[in-house]
């Protein structure tokens, strides 16, 4: 994407999201966009440094530790918003990461491989912006270029005025840029909305210049002299394969975590609701349709377009929740089967054995022995 096109898109997007800070969470009903669960992992670690236990993190965000094991997992809009609000509340910032080009990319190797093998820094930055949805889809990174400098501006959809999300993004950008800086002399001028964050006293040293706070926007600026310098170690043979891999991964994210993902999450919320009992298949379907404000026919049709059926999503959620309850609680099999809406304990045992090849008690014992 050309610079002018990106800049035009950025200013169009900025105008559309500025009013969002005054909306309530009920307005965020976009079920098609997601964020990598790696972001939640980073947030949980940072919250832990601020004194928030993993159990409290789960309670406040709705994201369980089990969900964070799958490195390809995604988090929906509602729970990502809770993560952002929690981080803004506790004031926990991810500390400035070490100045190395791969600091984020071990968690996003497809994106990292592509960005660290471009002909020039300009191409690397364009690839980074194009494929940033692999990380998340709830923020915006625009840029403008002059003969002397390149300036990025970051806008977060949730908690846009806090600055802590911008800081993390600028750290990633700075490290990527320095991977193309042979002289290692690039200085970044950073402005952040909001006050300085706890644990970020060394940001000036990281960026090479003092960070300005209480700014009107989140901006990172650096000299444009580096943009078109060829990368010495560029692998021209490998480059098209890396881009194709990134395109396939982006397509997987866009296709694999859309309507069916939101349906699965809603089923999970209903089943976990302590005030709601008797989670039969028909009641789950009815409540899911009500929350999505859609008919059963439309729900089934949209799931079928993704090659799925409601009963499979229902079974998947019951299976995950059963594993969680067996692993993290002392509830009896009878209590678990009742909470999950099974007609009897034997029905629950048959279901669990079918999904996991072991009966539930054997699964619980295996987990306890592994601790």
ZIPE-V799145 format. One record per pair of residues at least 12 apart in sequence whose C-alpha atoms are under 10 Angstrom apart, sorted by the first residue. I is the first residue (numbers start at 0). J is the second residue. Records with the same first field share a line. If there is no record, write none. Layout:
BEGIN
I->J, J
END
This chain:
BEGIN
0->122, 125, 126, 128, 129
1->122, 125
2->121, 125, 141, 142, 143, 144
3->142, 143, 144
4->142
5->125, 128, 129, 140, 141, 142, 143
6->140, 141, 142, 143, 144, 151, 152
7->141, 142, 143
8->139, 140, 141, 142
9->139, 140, 141, 142, 143, 152, 153, 154
10->139, 141, 142
12->138, 139, 140, 141, 154
13->139, 140, 141, 152, 153, 154, 155, 156
16->138, 139, 154, 155, 156, 157, 159
17->154, 155, 156, 159
18->156
19->155, 156, 157, 158, 159
20->155, 156, 157, 158, 159, 160
21->158
22->157
24->76, 77, 80, 81, 157
25->77
26->77
27->76, 77, 80, 157
28->76, 77, 261, 291
29->75, 76, 77, 257, 258, 261
30->75, 76, 77, 256, 257, 258, 259, 260, 261, 262, 291
31->75, 76, 136, 253, 254, 255, 256, 257, 258, 259, 260, 261
32->73, 74, 75, 76, 132, 135, 136, 137, 252, 253, 256, 257, 258, 260, 261
33->72, 73, 74, 75, 76, 77, 78, 79, 132, 133, 134, 135, 136, 137, 252, 253, 256, 257, 260, 261
34->72, 73, 74, 75, 76, 78, 79, 132, 133, 134, 135, 136, 137, 252, 256
35->67, 70, 71, 72, 73, 74, 75, 79, 106, 107, 132, 133, 134, 135, 136, 252
36->62, 66, 67, 68, 69, 70, 71, 72, 73, 74, 75, 79, 134, 135
37->67, 68, 69, 70, 71, 72, 73, 74, 103, 106, 107, 134, 135
38->67, 73, 74, 79, 82, 106, 134, 135
39->56, 60, 62, 63, 64, 66, 67, 73, 74, 78, 79, 82, 83
40->62, 64, 66, 67, 68, 70
41->92, 93
42->56, 82, 83, 85, 86, 91, 92, 93
43->55, 56, 57, 60, 62, 64, 82, 85, 86, 91
44->56, 91, 93
45->86, 89, 90, 91, 92, 93, 94
46->82, 85, 86, 89, 90, 91, 92, 93
47->91
48->91, 92, 93, 94, 198
49->86, 89, 90, 91, 92, 197
50->89, 91
51->85, 89, 91
56->81, 82, 85
57->82
59->78, 81, 82, 84, 85
60->77, 78, 79, 80, 81, 82, 83, 84, 85
61->77, 78, 79, 81, 82, 267, 268, 271
62->74, 78, 79, 81, 82
63->323
64->323
65->319, 320, 322, 323
66->319
70->106, 107
71->106, 107, 133, 248, 252
72->252, 256
73->133, 134, 135, 252, 255, 256, 260
74->135, 256, 260, 261, 264
75->135, 136, 256, 257, 260, 261, 264
76->136, 137, 157, 261
77->261
78->264
79->135, 137, 157
80->137, 156, 157, 158
81->157
82->157
83->155, 156, 157, 158, 159, 161, 163, 164
84->157, 158, 161
86->158, 161, 163, 164
87->157, 158, 160, 161, 162, 163, 164, 196
88->161
89->197
90->161, 163, 195, 196, 197, 198
91->163, 196, 197, 198, 199
92->162, 163, 164, 166, 167, 195, 196, 197, 198, 199
93->163, 164, 166, 167, 196, 197, 198, 199
94->163, 166, 167, 170, 196, 197, 198, 199, 200, 201, 202
95->166, 167, 170, 171, 198, 199, 200, 201, 202, 203, 204, 205, 206
96->167, 170, 171, 174, 202, 205
97->170, 174, 205
98->170, 171, 173, 174, 175, 177, 178, 205, 206
99->170, 171, 173, 174, 175, 177, 178
100->115, 170, 171, 172, 173, 174, 175, 176, 177, 178, 179
101->115, 171, 174, 175, 178
102->170, 171, 174, 175
103->167, 168, 170, 171, 174, 175
104->171, 175
106->134
107->131, 133, 134
108->245
109->130, 133, 241, 242, 243, 244, 245, 246, 247, 248, 249
110->126, 127, 129, 130, 131, 132, 133, 134, 241, 242, 244, 245, 246, 248, 249
111->123, 126, 127, 175, 241, 245
112->237, 238, 241, 242, 244, 245
113->126, 127, 130, 237, 238, 239, 240, 241, 242, 243, 244, 245
114->126, 127, 128, 130, 175, 176, 178, 238, 241, 242
115->127, 175, 176, 178, 179, 230, 232, 233, 238
116->179, 230, 231, 232, 233, 234, 235, 237, 238, 241, 242
117->179, 229, 230, 231, 232, 233, 234, 235, 238, 241, 242
118->179, 227, 228, 229, 230, 231, 232, 233, 234, 235, 238
119->179, 225, 226, 227, 228, 229, 230, 231, 233
120->175, 176, 177, 178, 179, 180, 223, 225, 226, 227, 228, 229, 230
121->176, 179, 223, 225, 226, 227, 228, 229
122->226, 227
123->175, 176, 179, 226
124->172, 175, 176, 226
126->242, 245
127->172, 175
128->140, 141, 142
129->245, 246, 249
130->242, 245, 246, 248, 249
131->249
132->249, 252, 253
133->245, 246, 248, 249, 250, 251, 252, 253
134->249, 252
135->252
136->155, 156
137->154, 155, 156, 157
138->153, 154, 155, 156, 157, 159, 164, 165
139->152, 153, 154, 155, 156, 165
140->152, 153, 154, 155, 165, 168, 217, 218
141->153, 154, 218
142->218, 219, 220
143->220
144->220, 222, 223
145->222, 223
146->222, 223, 224
147->221, 222, 223, 224
148->220, 221, 222, 223, 224, 225, 226
149->219, 220, 221, 222, 223, 224, 225, 226
150->187, 188, 189, 218, 219, 220, 221, 222, 223
151->169, 172, 189, 217, 218, 219, 220, 221
152->165, 169, 189, 190, 191, 216, 217, 218, 219, 220
153->165, 166, 168, 169, 191, 216, 217, 218, 219
154->216, 217, 218
155->217
159->192, 193, 216, 217
160->191, 192, 193, 194, 213, 214, 215, 216, 217
161->191, 192, 193, 194, 195, 196, 213, 217
162->190, 191, 192, 193, 194, 195, 196, 212, 213, 214, 216, 217
163->191, 192, 193, 194, 195, 196, 199, 217
164->191, 217
165->189, 190, 191, 192, 216, 217, 218, 219
166->189, 190, 191, 192, 196, 199, 202, 210, 217, 218, 219
168->219
169->187, 189, 206, 217, 218, 219, 220
170->202, 205, 206, 219
172->219
173->185, 186, 187, 205, 206, 219, 220, 221
174->205, 206
176->221, 225, 226
177->225
178->230
179->225, 226, 227, 228, 229, 230, 231, 232
180->225, 226, 228, 230
181->225, 228, 230, 231
182->225
184->207
185->206, 207, 221, 222, 223, 224, 225
186->203, 204, 205, 206, 207, 208, 220, 221, 222
187->203, 205, 206, 207, 208, 209, 210, 218, 219, 220, 221, 222
188->203, 206, 207, 208, 209, 210, 211, 218, 219, 220, 221, 222
189->202, 203, 206, 207, 208, 209, 210, 211, 212, 214, 216, 217, 218, 219, 220, 221
190->209, 210, 211, 212, 213, 214, 215, 216, 217, 218, 219, 220
191->210, 211, 212, 213, 214, 215, 216, 217, 218, 219
192->211, 212, 213, 214, 215, 216, 217, 218
193->211, 212, 213, 214, 215, 216, 217
194->211, 212, 213, 214
195->210, 211, 212, 213
196->212
206->219
254->305
255->305
257->302, 305
258->298, 301, 302, 304, 305
259->298, 301, 302, 303, 304, 305, 306, 307, 308, 309, 312
260->302, 312
261->287, 291
262->284, 287, 288, 290, 291, 298, 302, 309, 312, 313
263->287, 309, 311, 312, 313, 314, 315, 316
264->287, 312, 313, 316
265->283, 286, 287, 288, 290, 291, 316
266->278, 283, 284, 286, 287, 309, 312, 313, 314, 315, 316, 317
267->283, 312, 313, 315, 316, 317, 319, 320
268->287, 316
269->282, 283, 286, 287
270->283, 313, 316, 317, 320, 338, 339, 340
271->317, 320, 338, 339
272->338
273->338
275->338
276->337, 338, 339, 340
277->337, 338, 339, 340, 341, 342
278->337, 338, 339, 340, 341, 342
279->339, 340, 341, 342
280->309, 310, 313, 314, 340, 341
282->340
283->309, 310, 313, 340
284->298, 309, 310, 313
287->309
295->309
314->350, 351, 354
315->354
316->339
317->336, 338, 339, 340, 341, 347, 350, 351
318->339, 347, 350, 351, 354, 355
320->335, 338, 339
321->335, 336, 338, 339, 347, 351, 359
322->351, 355, 359, 362, 363, 366
323->363
324->338, 339, 363
325->359, 360, 361, 362, 363, 364, 366, 367
326->362, 363, 364, 365, 366, 367
327->363, 366, 367
328->363
329->363
331->344, 360
332->344, 345, 347, 348, 359, 360
333->345, 347, 348
335->347
336->348
347->359
348->360
END
